[in-house]
Amino acid sequence: MANMGYCRFQNTLTDLRDCKDNLFAEDLSVEEVKARERLVAICAEIMEEWGETS
């Protein structure tokens, strides 16, 4: 389900922290490993864009 605009960042922050805490989990499915790789790539894109605007 999509996040509501008024709390998008709050909800995502909670989930992102959980992902960070489990970044090196070894018991992930193939799909989760692929999603982890995509998530890390998206985070890198965000940091790159953030650096351009900061």
NUTOR-498200 format. One record per atom (N, C-alpha, C, CB): x, y, z; residue in three letters. Coordinates in steps of 0.2 Angstrom, whole numbers, padded with zeros to 4 digits, always signed. Glycine has a CB too. Layout:
<atoms>
XYZALA;...
</atoms>
This chain:
<atoms>
+0004-0006+0000MET;+0000+0000+0000MET;+0004+0006+0000MET;-0005+0000+0006MET;+0002+0011-0004ALA;+0006+0017-0004ALA;+0006+0021+0002ALA;+0004+0022-0010ALA;+0011+0025+0004ASN;+0011+0030+0009ASN;+0006+0036+0008ASN;+0018+0032+0012ASN;+0003+0038+0013MET;-0001+0045+0012MET;+0004+0050+0012MET;-0006+0046+0018MET;+0003+0055+0008GLY;+0007+0061+0007GLY;+0009+0064+0013GLY;+0005+0066+0002GLY;+0005+0065+0018TYR;+0006+0069+0024TYR;+0011+0065+0029TYR;+0000+0070+0028TYR;+0012+0059+0028CYS;+0016+0055+0033CYS;+0021+0050+0029CYS;+0012+0051+0038CYS;+0022+0051+0022ARG;+0026+0047+0018ARG;+0033+0046+0021ARG;+0026+0050+0011ARG;+0036+0052+0023PHE;+0043+0051+0025PHE;+0044+0048+0032PHE;+0046+0058+0025PHE;+0039+0049+0036GLN;+0039+0046+0043GLN;+0038+0039+0042GLN;+0033+0049+0047GLN;+0033+0036+0038ASN;+0032+0029+0038ASN;+0038+0026+0034ASN;+0026+0028+0033ASN;+0041+0029+0029THR;+0046+0026+0026THR;+0053+0026+0030THR;+0048+0030+0019THR;+0054+0031+0034LEU;+0059+0031+0039LEU;+0059+0025+0043LEU;+0060+0037+0043LEU;+0054+0023+0046THR;+0053+0018+0050THR;+0055+0011+0047THR;+0046+0017+0053THR;+0052+0010+0041ASP;+0054+0004+0037ASP;+0061+0004+0035ASP;+0049+0004+0031ASP;+0064+0010+0033LEU;+0071+0010+0031LEU;+0076+0008+0036LEU;+0072+0017+0028LEU;+0074+0011+0042ARG;+0078+0009+0048ARG;+0078+0001+0049ARG;+0076+0013+0054ARG;+0072-0002+0048ASP;+0072-0009+0049ASP;+0076-0012+0044ASP;+0064-0011+0049ASP;+0076-0010+0038CYS;+0080-0013+0032CYS;+0087-0012+0034CYS;+0078-0009+0026CYS;+0089-0006+0036LYS;+0096-0005+0038LYS;+0099-0010+0044LYS;+0097+0002+0041LYS;+0094-0011+0049ASP;+0096-0015+0054ASP;+0097-0023+0052ASP;+0091-0015+0059ASP;+0094-0024+0046ASN;+0094-0031+0043ASN;+0098-0032+0037ASN;+0087-0034+0043ASN;+0102-0027+0035LEU;+0105-0026+0029LEU;+0110-0032+0027LEU;+0109-0020+0029LEU;+0112-0035+0032PHE;+0117-0041+0031PHE;+0114-0047+0033PHE;+0123-0040+0035PHE;+0107-0048+0034ALA;+0104-0054+0035ALA;+0106-0059+0030ALA;+0096-0053+0036ALA;+0107-0065+0032GLU;+0109-0071+0028GLU;+0103-0075+0026GLU;+0114-0075+0031GLU;+0097-0075+0029ASP;+0092-0079+0028ASP;+0087-0076+0023ASP;+0089-0081+0034ASP;+0089-0072+0018LEU;+0084-0069+0013LEU;+0083-0073+0007LEU;+0087-0062+0011LEU;+0077-0073+0005SER;+0075-0076-0001SER;+0079-0072-0007SER;+0067-0076-0003SER;+0079-0076-0013VAL;+0082-0073-0019VAL;+0078-0066-0021VAL;+0081-0078-0025VAL;+0072-0066-0020GLU;+0068-0060-0021GLU;+0070-0054-0016GLU;+0061-0061-0021GLU;+0071-0056-0010GLU;+0073-0051-0005GLU;+0080-0048-0006GLU;+0073-0054+0002GLU;+0085-0053-0009VAL;+0091-0051-0010VAL;+0091-0046-0016VAL;+0096-0057-0012VAL;+0087-0047-0021LYS;+0087-0042-0027LYS;+0084-0036-0024LYS;+0082-0046-0032LYS;+0078-0036-0020ALA;+0075-0030-0018ALA;+0080-0026-0014ALA;+0069-0032-0013ALA;+0084-0029-0010ARG;+0090-0026-0006ARG;+0094-0022-0010ARG;+0094-0031-0001ARG;+0096-0025-0016GLU;+0101-0022-0020GLU;+0098-0016-0024GLU;+0103-0027-0026GLU;+0091-0017-0025ARG;+0088-0011-0028ARG;+0087-0005-0023ARG;+0081-0013-0031ARG;+0086-0007-0017LEU;+0085-0002-0012LEU;+0091+0002-0011LEU;+0083-0005-0005LEU;+0097-0002-0010VAL;+0104+0001-0009VAL;+0105+0006-0015VAL;+0109-0004-0009VAL;+0103+0004-0021ALA;+0104+0008-0027ALA;+0100+0014-0027ALA;+0103+0004-0034ALA;+0094+0014-0025ILE;+0089+0020-0024ILE;+0092+0024-0019ILE;+0082+0017-0022ILE;+0095+0022-0013CYS;+0097+0026-0008CYS;+0103+0030-0011CYS;+0099+0022-0002CYS;+0108+0026-0015ALA;+0113+0030-0018ALA;+0111+0035-0022ALA;+0118+0025-0022ALA;+0106+0034-0026GLU;+0103+0039-0031GLU;+0100+0045-0026GLU;+0097+0037-0035GLU;+0097+0044-0021ILE;+0095+0049-0017ILE;+0100+0053-0014ILE;+0090+0046-0011ILE;+0105+0050-0012MET;+0111+0054-0009MET;+0115+0058-0014MET;+0116+0049-0006MET;+0115+0055-0020GLU;+0118+0059-0026GLU;+0114+0065-0027GLU;+0119+0055-0032GLU;+0107+0064-0028GLU;+0103+0070-0029GLU;+0103+0075-0023GLU;+0096+0068-0031GLU;+0103+0073-0017TRP;+0103+0077-0011TRP;+0109+0081-0011TRP;+0103+0073-0005TRP;+0115+0078-0013GLY;+0121+0082-0013GLY;+0121+0088-0018GLY;+0127+0077-0015GLY;+0117+0087-0024GLU;+0117+0092-0029GLU;+0112+0098-0026GLU;+0114+0089-0035GLU;+0108+0097-0021THR;+0103+0102-0019THR;+0105+0105-0012THR;+0096+0099-0019THR;+0110+0102-0009SER;+0112+0104-0002SER;+0117+0110-0002SER;+0115+0098+0002SER;
</atoms>
